Amino acid sequence: MNSPAQQPTDPAPGPFESALRTRIDRGEKALVPYMTGGLGDWVNTLGAIASAGADAIEVGIPFSDPVMDGPVIQEASQRALEAGTTPASVLDQLSAADVGVPLAVMTYANLVYRFGWDRFAHALVASGVSGAIVADIPLEESEPWCAAADARGVETIMLGAPTGSDARLRRVVARSRGFVYAVGLLGVTGERESLAGTSSEIAGRLKAMTDKPVLVGVGIGTPDQAAEVCEVADGVVIGSAVVRRALETNSPEAVGELVGEFRRAIS
Amino acid sequence: MGEPDASGRFGDFGGRYVPETLMPALIELEEEFRAAWDDPEFRAELDHLLTEYAGRPSPLTECHRLSAELGCRVLLKREDLNHTGSHKINNVLGQALLARRMGKTSIVAETGAGQHGVAAATAAALMGMDCVIYMGEVDMARQELNVFRMRLLGAEVTAAQSGSRTLKDAVNDAMRHWVSTVEDSYYLLGSVMGPHPYPWMVREFQRVLGSEAREQSLQALDQQLPDVVVACVGGGSNAAGIFSGFADNPEVSLVGVEPAGGAAVGNGVPGIVHGMNSFLMQDDVGQVLEAESISAGLDYPGVGPEHSFLSQSGRAIYESVTDAQVIEAFVLLSRTEGIIPALESAHGLAWMVANADMLRGKSVLLNLSGRGDKDVAQMMDLLADRL
């Protein structure tokens, strides 16, 4: 099998991974908030998130049928779509913005497929975006996208889930660039009342396999939960908590304050 | 109609576009299905249920008055006479047995018109499993009777409230539910769609109706096969079932009939949603469009990947009919043959009426995939002025 997951050598870290490593090498934890592109005052919100201590940011490109997302990000996606947001409009605005930290987009396969695998990879680079997560492209379907992304130097972040065997997680780790996204629980994005036991477990399993940064996302809703999982993980992705704050306030400052609380909790 | 390739594709279509959390479950499902399908005990148990519980084989009915009216020889495959009222029971019994074999204790399913939901709830009751059904809020209103039937059978019916609040959104919510419960629950998909192995597995579970129809046609037509085989297509499971009995005979024309407001093959372009690459109604950037059909069971912007393949290869053709044509066909079959068809199945008949000139003198097999009892309340409003 010629799967890209089994390529023996990793390229040198790109800007996204380098930013995380800079933080981690100082003995600190990496913080990657998520914000829905096209939602309200989103470009200024990215600036506020960066100023509040984020090491990098995931920008969601909204899709009509986001099966990996819970109610908060569904709502944000729908509002952004109603406001006329498209993949091109998100990338256009990003290329004009100076956020100050590396960016990755998070989206779904059909938007990339329609754009064209290579054309999308090229558009990311042209817009100053370093990485990408495509929520419904698992290893088995990753070849056309990853080939295009690799050729353009886009860091494709892959997800490792609690349901994966060790053998499968090793392939995920080998294929992932930027960082390894540890899915904290069985479920869709969204806050939970307490940290799932699976969060630290999956982080530990992945950490034992790789020197790449391992960040836990899905189900990290509070600074305390972030701190707890960071006893094992190299950092966290926080999505729904951030987007909820943006939905409720449409205030970049208010979102920045929340991100600051996460920053201080995990430092 | 054979197996998909190792990546789960029929030609360019299919695949497994799902969140990473679900991939191990899909790989396991394929292995378990292959093992079960090769296991004579499994096959015998399924055959027993299909016969003793679901009432198979379903009859083939020759329609003399309708034939005279249309000028072609009309045969109906009577899936409407199955237990629970449609072809959906064939797939549901197969998958429920598979779920039990895999040690799963609960079932999650989506439903459009409620026929698959009722069938899934029925199988869950039969096997003592928990059952959660996702149904679009709009569909729950127009198929109130089926909602009650599912609840009576012990299923929990949950409204899908996002997007168009129809079948597409019910699939989204069922997939989200499965992501959260994948270790204990079995996703009982109702059509030949979704990620591999579902499109292939569901077609194999529906193959029984095509095999029966082939034998019955040979008997009814003096050892000849019908000239044309017609079936409605939403996701496409009843069409896949009946086509499977005739696809190897190129002299038999295969016709899939889509609703004009949900014609994925007719108006769509290849896209990726619900785990598969297939024809999809979408806008210029790839946002999925909302289908709009009188029939909740066909109100879906996508289509099973094997239908995309059959269309691209030219083996089957896909055409569409309007809601108005469907209403006329619904009345026509009721009046000429004493058979009230499901609105879904009435699409196939509506196509025959529209193409009666072309069909003149030919033998036409229509898969009457379901009965119309569930649609009567909706049709009472639409036909109020006429009856």
Chai-1 contact restraints between the chains, C-beta under 6 A:
chainA,res_idxA,chainB,res_idxB,connection_type,confidence,min_distance_angstrom,max_distance_angstrom,comment,restraint_id
A,S64,B,Q287,contact,1.0,0.0,6.0,A-B,restraint_1
A,S64,B,V288,contact,1.0,0.0,6.0,A-B,restraint_2
A,D65,B,N172,contact,1.0,0.0,6.0,A-B,restraint_3
A,D65,B,V273,contact,1.0,0.0,6.0,A-B,restraint_4
A,D65,B,V288,contact,1.0,0.0,6.0,A-B,restraint_5
A,V67,B,N172,contact,1.0,0.0,6.0,A-B,restraint_6
A,V67,B,M175,contact,1.0,0.0,6.0,A-B,restraint_7
A,M68,B,P19,contact,1.0,0.0,6.0,A-B,restraint_8
A,Q74,B,S162,contact,1.0,0.0,6.0,A-B,restraint_9
A,T86,B,V285,contact,1.0,0.0,6.0,A-B,restraint_10
A,P87,B,V285,contact,1.0,0.0,6.0,A-B,restraint_11
A,A109,B,Y17,contact,1.0,0.0,6.0,A-B,restraint_12
A,A109,B,I272,contact,1.0,0.0,6.0,A-B,restraint_13
A,N110,B,G271,contact,1.0,0.0,6.0,A-B,restraint_14
A,N110,B,I272,contact,1.0,0.0,6.0,A-B,restraint_15
A,N110,B,V273,contact,1.0,0.0,6.0,A-B,restraint_16
A,N110,B,G286,contact,1.0,0.0,6.0,A-B,restraint_17
A,L111,B,G286,contact,1.0,0.0,6.0,A-B,restraint_18
A,Y113,B,I272,contact,1.0,0.0,6.0,A-B,restraint_19
A,R114,B,G286,contact,1.0,0.0,6.0,A-B,restraint_20
A,A135,B,P19,contact,1.0,0.0,6.0,A-B,restraint_21
A,D136,B,Y17,contact,1.0,0.0,6.0,A-B,restraint_22
A,D136,B,V18,contact,1.0,0.0,6.0,A-B,restraint_23
A,D136,B,P19,contact,1.0,0.0,6.0,A-B,restraint_24
A,P138,B,E20,contact,1.0,0.0,6.0,A-B,restraint_25
A,P138,B,M23,contact,1.0,0.0,6.0,A-B,restraint_26
A,E140,B,R16,contact,1.0,0.0,6.0,A-B,restraint_27
A,E141,B,G15,contact,1.0,0.0,6.0,A-B,restraint_28
A,E141,B,Y17,contact,1.0,0.0,6.0,A-B,restraint_29
A,L159,B,E20,contact,1.0,0.0,6.0,A-B,restraint_30
A,A161,B,E20,contact,1.0,0.0,6.0,A-B,restraint_31
A,A161,B,T21,contact,1.0,0.0,6.0,A-B,restraint_32
A,T163,B,T21,contact,1.0,0.0,6.0,A-B,restraint_33
A,T163,B,P24,contact,1.0,0.0,6.0,A-B,restraint_34
A,G164,B,P24,contact,1.0,0.0,6.0,A-B,restraint_35
A,V183,B,T21,contact,1.0,0.0,6.0,A-B,restraint_36
A,L186,B,S180,contact,1.0,0.0,6.0,A-B,restraint_37
A,L186,B,V182,contact,1.0,0.0,6.0,A-B,restraint_38
A,G187,B,V179,contact,1.0,0.0,6.0,A-B,restraint_39
A,G187,B,S180,contact,1.0,0.0,6.0,A-B,restraint_40
A,V188,B,R176,contact,1.0,0.0,6.0,A-B,restraint_41
A,V188,B,V179,contact,1.0,0.0,6.0,A-B,restraint_42
